[in-house]
Amino acid sequence: MKLKTSSLISIAICVLMLVIFVQQPAMAYVGPGTGIAALGALIAIIVGVIAALFGFLWFPLKRLMKKRQQAASKDVKEREEERV
């Protein structure tokens, strides 16, 4: 007996729905130390993302602004030398 692809997909969807919606109690204890560790890991991830964004965005912008300031000061010096 050969099953069609559509019937296999419908069986897989039914099994997935059973796994998702039929829940059993876990009978597990999560202590306060685990919660604090999870909170610390979450804070570390957030700080890491912010530091990465800061490093990838701020430092190139800072270098660009420094180059513009140097070019502007160079132009000002050239104009002053032309006046003299």
N, C-alpha and C positions, 0 to 999 in steps of 0.2 A: 504494500500500500504506500503510495507516494503522496506526500503532503505538498500542497501548493505554497508558494512563498507568502501569499496573503494570509493563509491560515496559520503559518508559523509566526508571522508578525503579530497576529491577533492573540495567539497563545502567549507569546512573550509579553505583550502588553497586559494581559490578564494576570500573569505571574508577577509582573512589576507592580501592578495595582494592589495585589494581595500583600506583597512585601511592604509596600508603603503604608497601606491603611490598616493592616492587622498588626497591632503592636502588642508586645509582651512587656511586662515590667522588667527592668534591668536588674533590680535587686543589687544595686551598687551604691557605694557611699563615696561621695566626693567631699573630702575634708577641706577645711579653710586654707590649708597650705597649698592645695591644688588650685584653688580659686585665686590666691595671691600670685602664684606662679604664672597662671594664665593671664592675669591682669598685667603682670610685669612683662610678659612676652608681647602682649598687645601694645603696650606703651613703647617697647623697644622697636617693634615693627614700624609704628607711626613715626617715631623719632628718626629711624633709619631712612624712611621715605622722605621726610622733610630735609634731612641732611643731604641726601642724594640730589633732590631737586635744587637745594641751595648750591651745591657744588657744581651741578651741570648748568645752572642758569645764572647765578650771581657772578661767579668768577669770570666767565667769558664777557658778560656785560661790563664788569668792572674794567677788564682789559680794553674793551672797545672804547669806553668813556675816557680812559687814560690816553689812548692813542688820539682821540679827538681833541682832548685838551692840549696835548703836545703839538698837534698840527695847528691848532688855533694860536697857541703862543708863538709858534714859529712864524706864522703869517703876520702876527702883530710885530714881531721883531723885524721882519723883512720890510714892512711898511714904514716902521720908524727909521730904518737905515736908508730907505729911499728918500725920506723927507730931509735927511741931513745932508 
